[in-house]
Amino acid sequence: MGNDNKNGNDGDTKDFSPDKTSIIQSDTFKLRLAQAGQAPPSLVLLVGPVNSVGRQWPIEDTDRIVGRAPSSHIYVDERSLSKSHAKLVLSAGDTSIVDLESTNKTLINGKQIPPLQPQKLKNNDQIKMGNVIFKFLERGSIETVASAQTYDRSQTDALTGIANRGALNARAVELFKRSALLGIPFSLIVFDIDKFKSVNDTYGHPAGDYVIKEIATVVRDKLIRENDFFARIGGEEFILVLLGSTLQTAQEVAERVRHTIEANLFFFENQKLTITVSAGVSSNKDSDKNWEGIYDRADKALYQAKNSGRNKVIVF
């Protein structure tokens, strides 16, 4: 798709407002309209945890629970939300919201709604739950496509197209809490490129960019499983979040990553580059209060791998 200007509309598009006729000549805008026609109703987070602002949840089935329990269909890590704060109901093409006797109530456009009574939502309604504010977008709203694209860009690493650190900070919290709720393992693999500075110094920064992109592509296309989360978190540093994988399984995955990258053929401007990675692995313990402690252990293991010969996997 083409780039949008800061107002969110294409340069070829006239004033787009509900009470005026637009002259649409942009193929990009026509594509958006087509996509919008397929878009389900959705909620967009306007006010809440900073790493999740702008996130959009499609409402594709009825009885979608909104709350701070990790098992909620629309989960927001905010203490002012009840664990099961409200639910969204689909009926005859309409979307309604029901407050589930929440502690801090549910308001629509500033007006509190009574508990356990469905309230029909209209396009652009603002829904306040505790200190969290959502916006409702009706089925087929053009804004659904635009807001989803904006959020996706904010969560995506521009060079590689995989998730960035901001996306990691939001997703890791959610996955860690889900692992605690379900009583399943939560493991991390942190890896980076060995002697990456020498690649830049010898072949130039375009070669370094090529190597980073190639590694991201290889791992994403060949090694990622359905429930794994993969992100670039630094210049040449990457992370894999493995929900439900034991420490032993995470170590095996890390070895596959290391071996696959070592065996991959890296060619830049007809020059063959020898590329390897080092990795650190850790899993959750009963004493862990957050995912950052697990990350710190994996990072320390990575440091050990780098300082004990490189091209190896160390388990904390």
Buried (B, 14 or more C-beta within 10 A) or exposed (E): EEEBEEEBBBEEBEEBEEEEEEEBEBEBBEEBEEBBEEBBBBBBBBBBBEBBBBBBBBBEEEEBBBBBBBEBBBBBBBEBBBBBBBBBBBEEEBBBBBBBEBEBBBBBEEEEBEEEEBBEBEBEBBBBBBEBBBBBBBBBBBBBBBBBBBBEEBBBBEEBEBBBBBBBBBBBBBBBBBBBEEEEBBBBBBBBBBBBEEBBEEBEEEBBBBBBBBBBBBBBEEBBEEEBBBBBBEEBBBBBBBBBBEBEBBBBBBBBBBBBBEEBEBEBEEEEBEBBBBBBBBBBEEEBEEBEBBBBBBBBBBBBBBEEEBBBBBBB
